Amino acid sequence: DGDIVISFNGGINWTFPNIDPAALANCPAFQGVAMSADGRYQLATTGPASSTTCTNSSGAVFGSYTYGTIWNTLAVSNGSDTFMAAAMSASGQYQTIVSIGFPALSGGHIYVSSNYGANWSVPATAGSAVWWTTTMSASGQYQIAASEGLFGILLSTDFGQTWTTTGASIGNYWAIAMDATGQYITAAIGFGGGWMTTSSDFGDTWSFSEPAPYGSFYYSIAISSSGQIQYATAHPNDDNTGLIYTSGDYGNTWKPTAAPVLNWRGVATTSDGSLVEAVTGHGNSDDAVGALYRSTDYGLTWALVALPSGLNADWLS
């Protein structure tokens, strides 16, 4: 069911990497990806198999230290889990993965590694919750994990070793992003939201904004290294009515980009925010094909990117 595609030229051309065929036979439903600044270290997380014909009963984590050319499964959890988002420091040394539990929504964990993904642990101060997403600063010192209710947003200032609650309101956070220093943070509500909360002081205080119609689904946020340029994907329903929003003032105000109206999911940007790529789901029809779009002018114009043939994908990230 799931696949990874990689690019070596800034997202212009894409190809399939080398992944263990036995692992792909279990139909992994890929959820999140992360990589180091130079691209050498990469992570990809999966949930349970999305097809009844597959044998995989739990999620898995794939890792690459060869710029995405070769992938192997990582021993992150001792038991079954549904892995969601992943984050990585610029060097690749610090890595964090969050999960929603197994069976799904039963209570997941925050997993951290400080040795390039070789070993993983669950910090004692990070409780069990439905953890949807995570992000970190370039150094890895500042990290954020967001959950569905209960804890809301947790913050770590010591490379993921200890976690504390923040002043952000409790909500069903699906998307979160942080600038390179950790000073600027933007988090968005998924179901039943339509609003964002931002921090400009390393997570000490938070304020609200509402760039999309109330009740919209937020799927993803991307942020430049400085935090000034930001992008967010959202739509009022789980269908082809989504927009990509942009902010040029550190997430304080937002406006729609010129991207076509589609079922937008994941979004990513370069360090200066000028190049943006975003993927779509399959929309209202399971027979429709997800797509990848690219902008090289801060979201002013967008072009469809060709992907490897044979893909009928519901792209997530």
C-alpha positions as CSV (number, residue, x, y, z in Angstrom):
1,D,0.0,0.0,0.0
2,G,2.8,2.5,0.9
3,D,5.9,3.7,-0.9
4,I,8.8,6.1,-0.4
5,V,10.1,8.2,-3.3
6,I,13.2,10.3,-3.2
7,S,14.7,13.3,-5.1
8,F,18.3,14.3,-5.5
9,N,17.8,17.6,-7.3
10,G,15.6,19.7,-5.2
11,G,12.3,17.9,-5.8
12,I,12.4,18.1,-9.6
13,N,12.8,14.4,-10.3
14,W,11.8,11.5,-8.2
15,T,12.7,7.8,-8.0
16,F,12.1,4.7,-5.8
17,P,14.9,3.9,-3.2
18,N,16.1,0.4,-2.1
19,I,13.7,-0.9,0.6
20,D,13.5,-4.4,1.9
21,P,10.8,-6.1,-0.3
22,A,9.7,-8.2,2.6
23,A,8.9,-5.0,4.6
24,L,7.0,-3.5,1.7
25,A,5.1,-6.7,1.3
26,N,3.5,-5.9,4.6
27,C,1.9,-2.8,3.0
28,P,3.2,-0.1,5.3
29,A,1.0,3.0,5.6
30,F,3.6,5.7,5.7
31,Q,2.8,8.6,7.9
32,G,5.8,10.9,8.5
33,V,9.3,11.7,7.2
34,A,12.3,13.6,8.5
35,M,15.9,14.2,7.4
36,S,19.1,15.9,8.5
37,A,20.3,19.1,6.9
38,D,22.6,17.4,4.4
39,G,20.1,14.6,3.7
40,R,22.3,11.8,4.8
41,Y,20.1,10.7,7.7
42,Q,16.4,10.1,7.0
43,L,13.4,8.6,8.9
44,A,10.0,7.3,7.7
45,T,7.3,6.2,10.0
46,T,4.3,3.9,9.3
47,G,1.0,2.9,10.9
48,P,-0.6,-0.5,10.7
49,A,-1.2,-2.1,7.3
50,S,-4.0,-0.3,5.4
51,S,-5.2,-3.4,3.6
52,T,-6.8,-6.6,5.0
53,T,-4.7,-8.7,2.6
54,C,-1.4,-7.6,4.3
55,T,0.2,-9.3,7.2
56,N,1.6,-6.2,9.1
57,S,-0.3,-5.9,12.4
58,S,1.6,-2.8,13.7
59,G,3.5,0.2,12.6
60,A,7.2,0.4,11.8
61,V,10.0,2.9,11.5
62,F,12.4,2.9,8.5
63,G,15.8,4.6,8.6
64,S,18.4,5.6,6.1
65,Y,22.0,6.9,6.5
66,T,22.8,6.8,2.8
67,Y,20.9,9.8,1.6
68,G,17.7,7.8,1.2
69,T,19.1,5.2,-1.2
70,I,18.9,2.3,1.2
71,W,16.4,1.8,4.0
72,N,16.2,-0.6,6.9
73,T,13.7,-1.1,9.7
74,L,14.7,0.4,13.1
75,A,14.1,-1.2,16.5
76,V,12.3,1.7,18.1
77,S,9.6,0.0,20.2
78,N,9.6,-3.3,22.1
79,G,5.9,-3.8,21.3
80,S,3.3,-2.9,18.7
81,D,2.6,0.8,18.0
82,T,1.2,3.1,15.4
83,F,3.9,5.6,14.5
84,M,3.0,9.1,13.2
85,A,5.4,12.0,12.9
86,A,9.2,12.2,13.0
87,A,11.7,15.0,13.6
88,M,15.4,15.2,13.3
89,S,18.1,17.7,14.2
90,A,20.3,19.3,11.4
91,S,23.1,16.9,12.2
92,G,20.9,13.9,12.4
93,Q,22.2,13.0,15.9
94,Y,18.9,13.8,17.7
95,Q,15.7,12.1,16.4
96,T,12.2,12.0,17.9
97,I,9.2,9.9,16.8
98,V,5.6,10.1,18.2
99,S,2.9,7.5,18.1
100,I,-0.8,7.1,18.9
101,G,-0.7,3.6,20.3
102,F,-1.8,0.2,19.2
103,P,-4.6,-0.4,18.6
104,A,-4.7,3.1,17.2
105,L,-5.7,5.9,19.5
106,S,-5.2,3.7,22.6
107,G,-2.3,5.9,23.9
108,G,1.1,6.3,22.3
109,H,4.5,7.4,23.3
110,I,7.3,9.9,22.5
111,Y,10.5,8.0,21.4
112,V,13.9,9.8,21.4
113,S,17.3,8.9,20.1
114,S,20.6,10.9,20.7
115,N,22.9,8.7,18.6
116,Y,21.6,9.0,15.1
117,G,18.8,6.5,15.5
118,A,20.9,3.6,16.8
119,N,19.1,3.4,20.2
120,W,15.7,4.7,21.4
121,S,14.0,5.4,24.7
122,V,10.8,6.8,26.1
123,P,11.4,9.7,28.5
124,A,9.7,9.2,31.9
125,T,8.3,12.7,31.8
126,A,6.5,12.1,28.5
127,G,3.2,10.4,29.4
128,S,1.1,8.1,27.3
129,A,-1.2,10.0,24.9
130,V,-2.4,10.2,21.3
131,W,0.7,12.0,20.0
132,W,0.0,13.3,16.5
133,T,3.1,15.3,15.6
134,T,6.5,16.6,16.7
135,T,9.2,19.0,15.6
136,M,12.6,20.3,16.8
137,S,15.1,23.1,16.4
138,A,18.2,22.7,14.2
139,S,20.4,21.8,17.2
140,G,17.8,19.4,18.6
141,Q,17.8,21.2,22.0
142,Y,14.3,22.5,21.7
143,Q,11.6,20.0,20.8
144,I,7.8,20.0,20.7
145,A,5.3,17.2,20.7
146,A,1.6,17.7,20.3
147,S,-1.3,15.4,21.4
148,E,-5.0,15.0,21.2
149,G,-6.3,16.6,24.4
150,L,-4.8,15.5,27.8
151,F,-1.3,17.1,27.5
152,G,-1.9,19.5,24.6
153,I,1.7,20.6,23.7
154,L,4.8,19.4,25.5
155,L,8.1,21.1,25.3
156,S,11.7,19.8,25.8
157,T,14.7,22.1,26.2
158,D,17.3,19.4,26.8
159,F,17.4,17.5,23.5
160,G,14.2,15.4,24.3
161,Q,15.3,14.0,27.7
162,T,12.6,15.7,29.8
163,W,9.3,17.2,28.8
164,T,7.0,19.8,30.4
165,T,3.6,21.2,29.6
166,T,3.3,24.6,27.9
167,G,0.8,27.4,28.1
168,A,-0.8,26.4,24.8
169,S,-4.5,25.5,25.1
170,I,-5.4,21.8,25.0
171,G,-6.6,20.8,21.5
172,N,-6.5,18.2,18.8
173,Y,-3.2,19.3,17.3
174,W,-2.3,17.7,14.0
175,A,0.4,20.1,12.7
176,I,3.3,21.9,14.3
177,A,6.5,23.6,13.1
178,M,9.5,25.3,14.7
179,D,12.2,27.6,13.3
180,A,15.9,26.7,13.4
181,T,16.5,28.3,16.8
182,G,13.3,27.1,18.5
183,Q,12.1,30.6,19.2
184,Y,9.1,30.6,16.7
185,I,6.6,27.8,17.0
186,T,3.3,27.4,15.1
187,A,0.7,24.7,15.9
188,A,-2.6,24.0,14.3
189,I,-5.8,22.1,15.2
190,G,-6.9,19.2,13.1
191,F,-10.5,18.1,13.6
192,G,-13.0,20.8,14.8
193,G,-10.5,23.6,14.8
194,G,-9.8,26.2,12.2
195,W,-7.4,28.0,14.4
196,M,-3.7,28.2,15.1
197,T,-1.6,29.0,18.1
198,T,1.8,30.6,17.8
199,S,4.7,31.3,20.2
200,S,7.6,33.8,19.6
201,D,9.5,33.1,22.9
202,F,10.5,29.4,22.8
203,G,7.1,28.2,23.9
204,D,6.7,30.4,27.0
205,T,3.6,32.3,25.8
206,W,1.1,31.6,23.1
207,S,-1.4,33.6,21.0
208,F,-4.2,32.6,18.6
209,S,-5.0,33.2,14.9
210,E,-7.7,31.9,12.5
211,P,-6.4,31.9,8.9
212,A,-8.8,29.3,7.6
213,P,-12.6,29.0,8.1
214,Y,-13.6,27.8,11.5
215,G,-13.9,24.0,11.5
216,S,-11.2,23.4,8.9
217,F,-8.8,20.5,9.0
218,Y,-5.1,21.4,9.3
219,Y,-2.7,18.8,8.0
220,S,0.7,20.3,7.9
221,I,2.9,23.3,8.5
222,A,6.2,24.2,7.0
223,I,8.5,27.0,8.3
224,S,11.6,28.8,7.1
225,S,14.8,28.7,9.2
226,S,14.2,32.2,10.5
227,G,10.5,31.5,11.2
228,Q,9.3,34.5,9.1
229,I,7.9,32.5,6.1
230,Q,5.4,29.8,6.9
231,Y,3.0,27.6,5.0
232,A,0.0,25.6,6.1
233,T,-2.4,23.2,4.4
234,A,-6.0,23.2,5.4
235,H,-9.5,22.5,4.1
236,P,-13.0,22.7,5.6
237,N,-13.8,19.0,4.8
238,D,-11.9,15.9,4.0
239,D,-12.3,16.4,0.2
240,N,-11.0,18.5,-2.7
241,T,-11.7,21.9,-1.2
242,G,-8.4,22.6,0.5
243,L,-6.1,25.6,0.3
244,I,-2.4,26.3,1.1
245,Y,-2.0,29.4,3.3
246,T,1.1,31.5,3.8
247,S,2.4,33.9,6.4
248,G,5.2,36.4,6.0
249,D,5.2,37.7,9.5
250,Y,6.1,34.7,11.7
251,G,2.6,33.2,11.7
252,N,0.8,36.3,12.9
253,T,-1.4,36.9,9.8
254,W,-2.2,34.5,6.9
255,K,-3.6,34.5,3.4
256,P,-4.3,31.8,0.7
257,T,-1.6,31.1,-1.9
258,A,-2.3,30.7,-5.6
259,A,-2.2,26.9,-5.3
260,P,-5.1,25.1,-6.9
261,V,-8.0,24.0,-4.7
262,L,-7.3,20.4,-3.8
263,N,-7.2,17.9,-0.9
264,W,-3.8,19.2,0.4
265,R,-1.9,17.1,2.9
266,G,1.9,17.5,3.6
267,V,3.9,20.7,2.9
268,A,7.6,21.4,3.0
269,T,9.9,24.4,2.3
270,T,13.5,25.3,2.0
271,S,15.5,27.2,4.7
272,D,14.6,30.6,3.1
273,G,11.0,29.7,2.3
274,S,11.2,30.4,-1.4
275,L,10.8,26.8,-2.6
276,V,7.7,25.0,-1.5
277,E,6.4,21.5,-2.3
278,A,3.0,20.1,-1.2
279,V,1.2,16.8,-1.7
280,T,-2.4,15.9,-2.0
281,G,-4.6,13.0,-1.0
282,H,-6.9,11.3,-3.4
283,G,-9.9,13.5,-2.5
284,N,-13.5,12.2,-2.6
285,S,-12.7,9.2,-4.8
286,D,-10.4,6.3,-3.9
287,D,-9.7,5.9,-7.6
288,A,-8.3,9.5,-7.9
289,V,-4.6,10.0,-7.8
290,G,-2.7,12.1,-5.3
291,A,-0.2,14.6,-6.7
292,L,2.8,16.7,-5.9
293,Y,3.0,20.4,-6.6
294,R,6.0,22.8,-6.5
295,S,6.5,26.5,-6.2
296,T,9.8,28.3,-6.5
297,D,8.5,31.9,-5.8
298,Y,7.1,31.8,-2.3
299,G,3.8,30.2,-3.3
300,L,3.0,32.8,-6.0
301,T,2.8,30.2,-8.8
302,W,2.6,26.4,-8.7
303,A,3.4,23.5,-11.1
304,L,2.5,19.8,-11.1
305,V,5.6,17.6,-10.6
306,A,6.0,14.3,-12.4
307,L,6.2,11.3,-10.1
308,P,7.3,7.7,-11.0
309,S,4.8,5.9,-13.1
310,G,2.5,3.3,-11.5
311,L,1.8,5.3,-8.4
312,N,-1.8,5.7,-7.4
313,A,-1.1,7.3,-4.1
314,D,-2.9,9.0,-1.3
315,W,0.1,11.2,-0.3
316,L,0.5,12.2,3.3
317,S,3.9,13.9,3.7
